[in-house]
């Protein structure tokens, strides 16, 4: 089975603090993978280093056969990312943010359908700042899926979601995965 993500001996230090100490992992195509650990364990640092948005001090990463630092533009079309902390202009409306995100991709998914699936269809004319924590979290997942990605990275996926919303999100993601052979996702935290 083909490897979607391969990480070998990934290391990251902040001064004397070792945030990642030779992390190695392999995720095969079609798998759902979770990296679990307590707060401060290095999960977000791991995802940032894997995506190439943070420079690792050592190790190698391959996502869909691409080096995230060297093949950033080629990989951009193939992955979706929902980071733990997202900063958007507070006054931007949901539909504006979705349209702007969709415009970045050659073959984006239907953002209106995604908003509907994640129960945000009645909020598309609202400013992002007016959304509840859970609604913002669902919006950030929608934004990660707009690219119609082959792999999705979800950091702190269920933060701010109540128990029912968590189950709903997992159900939607599972349904999306079942309907698309190329859709894999990794979650952290």
C-alpha positions as CSV (number, residue, x, y, z in Angstrom):
1,X,0.0,0.0,0.0
2,X,1.3,3.4,-1.0
3,X,2.6,5.8,1.7
4,X,0.8,9.1,1.8
5,X,3.0,10.6,4.5
6,X,6.5,9.5,5.5
7,X,8.4,11.2,8.3
8,X,11.9,10.1,9.3
9,X,13.7,11.4,12.4
10,X,12.0,14.8,12.4
11,X,13.7,17.0,15.0
12,X,12.9,20.5,16.2
13,X,14.5,22.5,19.1
14,X,13.7,25.8,20.6
15,X,16.9,26.7,22.3
16,X,17.6,23.9,24.8
17,X,14.0,22.6,24.6
18,X,13.6,19.6,22.3
19,X,10.1,19.9,20.9
20,X,10.5,16.9,18.5
21,X,13.1,14.3,19.1
22,X,13.5,12.2,15.9
23,X,9.8,11.6,15.2
24,X,9.3,8.9,12.6
25,X,5.9,7.8,11.2
26,X,4.4,6.4,8.1
27,X,0.8,6.8,7.0
28,X,-0.5,4.6,4.2
29,X,-3.0,5.7,1.6
30,X,-6.6,5.3,2.8
31,X,-5.7,5.5,6.5
32,X,-6.9,7.9,9.2
33,X,-4.0,8.8,11.5
34,X,-4.0,10.6,14.8
35,X,-1.1,11.9,16.7
36,X,-2.1,12.2,20.4
37,X,-0.3,13.8,23.3
38,X,-0.8,16.2,26.1
39,X,-0.6,20.0,25.7
40,X,2.9,21.1,24.9
41,X,3.9,17.6,23.6
42,X,4.9,19.0,20.2
43,X,1.8,18.0,18.0
44,X,1.4,21.4,16.4
45,X,5.2,21.8,16.0
46,X,5.2,18.3,14.3
47,X,2.4,19.3,11.8
48,X,4.0,22.7,11.1
49,X,7.4,21.0,10.4
50,X,5.7,18.3,8.3
51,X,3.9,21.0,6.2
52,X,7.1,23.0,5.8
53,X,5.6,26.1,7.5
54,X,8.2,25.7,10.3
55,X,11.8,24.8,9.6
56,X,12.8,21.5,11.2
57,X,16.3,21.1,12.6
58,X,16.6,17.6,11.2
59,X,14.8,14.8,9.5
60,X,12.9,14.3,6.3
61,X,9.3,14.6,5.3
62,X,7.4,13.3,2.2
63,X,3.7,14.0,1.6
64,X,2.3,12.4,-1.6
65,X,5.8,12.0,-2.8
66,X,6.6,15.7,-2.4
67,X,9.1,17.5,-0.1
68,X,6.9,20.2,1.6
69,X,9.7,22.7,1.7
70,X,10.9,22.3,-1.9
71,X,7.6,21.3,-3.6
72,X,5.4,23.7,-1.8
73,X,3.4,24.9,-4.9
74,X,2.9,21.4,-6.3
75,X,1.8,20.1,-2.9
76,X,-0.5,23.2,-2.3
77,X,-3.2,21.8,-4.6
78,X,-3.2,18.4,-3.0
79,X,-3.6,19.0,0.7
80,X,-6.0,20.8,3.0
81,X,-4.9,22.2,6.4
82,X,-6.9,23.3,9.4
83,X,-4.5,24.7,12.0
84,X,-5.1,25.1,15.7
85,X,-5.0,28.9,15.5
86,X,-6.3,30.7,12.5
87,X,-6.3,34.5,12.1
88,X,-8.7,36.0,9.6
89,X,-10.0,39.6,9.3
90,X,-12.8,39.6,11.9
91,X,-15.1,41.6,9.6
92,X,-14.8,39.2,6.6
93,X,-18.1,37.3,6.0
94,X,-18.1,33.6,5.8
95,X,-19.1,33.5,2.1
96,X,-16.3,36.0,1.3
97,X,-13.7,33.9,3.0
98,X,-15.0,30.7,1.3
99,X,-15.0,32.4,-2.1
100,X,-11.5,33.8,-1.6
101,X,-10.2,30.4,-0.5
102,X,-11.9,28.6,-3.5
103,X,-10.3,31.1,-5.9
104,X,-6.9,29.9,-4.9
105,X,-7.5,26.4,-6.4
106,X,-7.9,25.0,-9.9
107,X,-10.7,22.6,-9.0
108,X,-12.2,23.6,-5.7
109,X,-15.0,21.7,-4.0
110,X,-18.4,23.4,-3.8
111,X,-18.0,25.5,-0.6
112,X,-21.7,26.1,-0.3
113,X,-22.3,22.4,-0.1
114,X,-19.5,22.0,2.4
115,X,-21.0,24.8,4.5
116,X,-24.4,23.1,4.4
117,X,-22.9,19.7,5.5
118,X,-21.2,21.4,8.4
119,X,-24.4,23.3,9.3
120,X,-23.0,26.7,8.4
121,X,-25.4,27.5,5.5
122,X,-27.4,29.9,7.6
123,X,-24.3,31.7,8.6
124,X,-22.7,32.5,5.2
125,X,-23.6,36.2,5.3
126,X,-22.3,36.6,8.9
127,X,-19.0,38.1,9.8
128,X,-16.4,35.5,11.0
129,X,-16.2,37.4,14.4
130,X,-19.9,36.8,15.0
131,X,-19.6,33.0,14.9
132,X,-19.4,30.9,18.0
133,X,-16.2,29.0,18.8
134,X,-17.7,25.8,17.5
135,X,-19.0,27.5,14.3
136,X,-15.6,29.0,13.6
137,X,-14.0,25.6,14.1
138,X,-16.4,24.0,11.6
139,X,-15.7,26.9,9.2
140,X,-11.9,26.2,9.4
141,X,-12.6,22.6,8.5
142,X,-14.7,23.7,5.5
143,X,-11.8,26.0,4.4
144,X,-9.4,23.0,4.7
145,X,-11.7,20.9,2.5
146,X,-12.4,23.5,-0.2
147,X,-9.3,22.6,-2.1
148,X,-10.7,19.1,-2.7
149,X,-7.6,17.7,-1.1
150,X,-6.1,14.3,-1.3
151,X,-4.8,14.6,2.3
152,X,-6.1,16.8,5.1
153,X,-4.3,17.9,8.2
154,X,-6.5,18.8,11.1
155,X,-4.9,20.3,14.2
156,X,-7.0,20.3,17.4
157,X,-10.0,19.3,15.3
158,X,-12.6,19.2,18.0
159,X,-11.6,22.2,20.1
160,X,-14.7,24.3,20.9
161,X,-17.1,21.6,19.7
162,X,-19.7,20.1,22.0
163,X,-20.2,16.3,22.1
164,X,-22.9,16.2,19.4
165,X,-20.9,18.5,17.1
166,X,-17.8,16.4,17.5
167,X,-19.8,13.3,16.5
168,X,-21.3,15.2,13.6
169,X,-17.9,16.4,12.4
170,X,-16.4,12.9,12.6
171,X,-19.5,11.5,10.7
172,X,-19.2,14.0,7.9
173,X,-15.4,13.5,7.6
174,X,-16.0,9.7,7.5
175,X,-18.7,10.1,4.8
176,X,-16.4,12.4,2.7
177,X,-13.6,9.8,3.0
178,X,-15.9,7.0,1.9
179,X,-17.0,8.9,-1.1
180,X,-13.5,9.8,-2.3
181,X,-10.8,7.2,-2.7
182,X,-8.0,9.8,-2.5
183,X,-9.1,11.6,0.6
184,X,-7.0,10.8,3.7
185,X,-6.8,12.8,6.8
186,X,-4.5,13.1,9.8
187,X,-5.6,14.7,13.0
188,X,-3.5,16.0,15.8
189,X,-4.6,16.5,19.4
